[in-house]
């Protein structure tokens, strides 16, 4: 069955770029210029995936995400941001958005993340063959609020690829969700020890060591070629 994807962004050039990127994959593409229109289309059509801009006039992306979940819609959601970090990321994770992409992005980046999210739904424990499979399965556990199970598989991912920072950053986010800031900082530092240029962990660590701690701006990691 052809997957249905809704693109939600107030900028026409972004909507058209996304549509052009995904048309070759033979998805059914729908578009909305704001949060209100997005909710109307989601109510009429069962979307498999929503690409949602986090900062829009009217309803923000976070407000749209919250309404999607409060109304019981199960669509996967990828949050899009031009700011290199995600506002209220811990809350977004609780609402089922653990996939983020930073603007500007390439056609290949869009196709890759959409494919990963769609394929994740069919991923079971018996399918875990490599690091990427295990990391995606960990995200699937987070989406189901199975946080301890997610921790288990994130640690397994680390055992498979000890030199990659991604699972350490996600473990830090989970610790933040539990209120364990000291442990979260240890995970962010571990990620940076492996890759000092890994911006999500750098931003998360800098944010958590501020004298006035806040979860706002927590960065779960995304695909971007730009330096923030």
N, C-alpha and C positions, 0 to 999 in steps of 0.2 A: 504494500500500500504506500502511495506517495506521501511523504511527510509534509505537513503543513507548517510553515514558518511565518511568524508575524514580525515585521520590522517596525519599531516604534522610535521615531526621531523627528524633532521639529525642523531639522535641516534637510532640505531636499537633496542636496548633493550627497549627503551621507546615505539617505534612503536609496538613492539610485546606485551608489557604489556597492552597497550591500546586495541589492537585487542583482546587479550585474555579476558580482562575485559568485552568487549561489545558483543562478539560472542554469549554468552548465551541469549542475548536479541533479537537475530534474526535480527539484522541490516545488511544491505549490507555494508561491510567495504572495503574502498579503502585506499591506503597508498602512500605518497610521501616523498622523502628524502630531498627535498629542496623546496624553494619558486617557482622556475621556473617550476618544475614538477607539483607542486600543481596547478598553474595557467593553465597549459595545461590540467589537468584532469577536473578542474572546467569548462573549456571551452567546454569540450566534454560531461560531465555528470552533470545533475542538482543535486547538492548536497543539502541535507536538513541541514547538519551541518558540520562545519569544526573545528577540534581540531588543533590549530595552535600554534606552539612553537614561542615564541617571539624573541628568540636569536638564529639565524642560520647563517652559512656562506653564502655569496652571499646575496640574498634578505632577509632582516629581516622579522620577523612576522608582524611588523607595516607596512612595505612596501608592503607586500603581502595583508594585510587587506585593505590598501588604493587602491591598484589596483583592488581588488575584488569589492569594492564599485564604483570606477570610471568606471568600465566596466559594471555596472548595475546588478551584481549578488546579489541575495537576501538571500543567505545562511546565517543561523545563525552561529556565530563564538564564540568559547570559546578559549581564549588566555591562553597558558601554560607558566609558568615561574619558574625558579629555584631560583629566587632572592627575593621572598617574596613581591615584589612591581612591579608595571607595569609602564614602561617608557611611558611618554606622555599619561597618562590614560584619561585625559579630551578629547584629540583628539581621542583616541580609542573609547570613549563613543559616540562621534559625528559620528564616522564611524560604529556604531552599534555593538560594542563589550563591553558588560557590564558584561560578565561572565568570571571569571578568576579562574584558579586552580593552586596551587603552588606545585612544585615537592619537595620531593617525595609524591606520593599520593597512596591511597589504591584502590583496585578494587571497593569497595563499594562507595567510594567518586566519582569515575569516573561514575559509573552507575547512581548515584543519580543526579549529575549535568546534565548529558546528558538527563535523563528523565525529569528533570525540564524544560530545555530549549525547548525540543520537545513539551512537553505538554503546554507550555506557549502560543504557537501559537493558540491553540484552546480555550484559556481562555478569557471569556467575562465578562462584569460587573455583569451579572446575575449569574455567577459561583463563586463569591467571598464569601466564607464561613468562612475563618479563616485568621490568620495573614500571613501564607505562601502564600495563594492565592492572598492576597492584595499586598504583597511584589512583587510577580512575575508579577502581572498586572501592578504595577508601573514600573517595568523594561521594560515591553512591551511598555508602553507609552514613555519611554526614547528612545527605539529603533525606534519609529515612530516620534522622535523629538517633542513630545508633552510634553514639560518640565513642564509647569504649571499644566497640568493634572497629571503628575507624582508626583509633589509636593503634590497635593491634596490627592492622594492615599497613599503616604508615611506618611503623617500626619494621615490618617485614620489607617494605620498600627500601628503607635505609640499609637493611642487611644485603639487599640485592645490588644497590648502587650507593656505596658509601661516600662517593664524592659529589653527589648532587644535593642542592640546598632545598628543593621544593618541599619534601615531606617534613623537614625541620620547621619550615615556616608555617605549614598547616598545623603541626603539633602546637606551635606557639599560639596560634589563633584559638585552638581548642582549650588551651590552658587559660587564655584570657577569658573565654566564655565561662570557665569554672572559677574565675576570680583569682587564679594562681599566677600573679604577675611575675614573681621571681622566676618560676619555672618557664614561663613564656619567654622571658628575656634570655634564659639559657639556651632555649631552642633557636631564637633569633641570632644569638651570638654563634651558635654552632653552624647555622646556615652561612653566616658571613665568614666564618673561618674556612669553610669550603670554597666559597666564592665571594670575595670582598666586593664585587661589583653587583651582587644580587640586590636590586633596589627594594623589592617588597620587604625583605627582612631588615634592611637598613632603615627604611621609614618606620617600620613597626617598632624596632628597638629604640630609635630616637624619640618616638612618641611616648613609649612606656616609661622612659627614664626621666621625662619631664617632671618637674616638681608638682605640677598640677596634672595628674594622670587623667587621660580620657581615652575611651575606646574609639572616639570619632576619628576617622581617617585610617582605621586599620586596613592594611593592604594584604589581600589574600594571594596576590600574584596574578600577573596577566601577561599578555603578549604585546610587546611594544618595542620598537626600535629606537624610540626617542629617549633621551636622558632627561629626567625630571630634576 
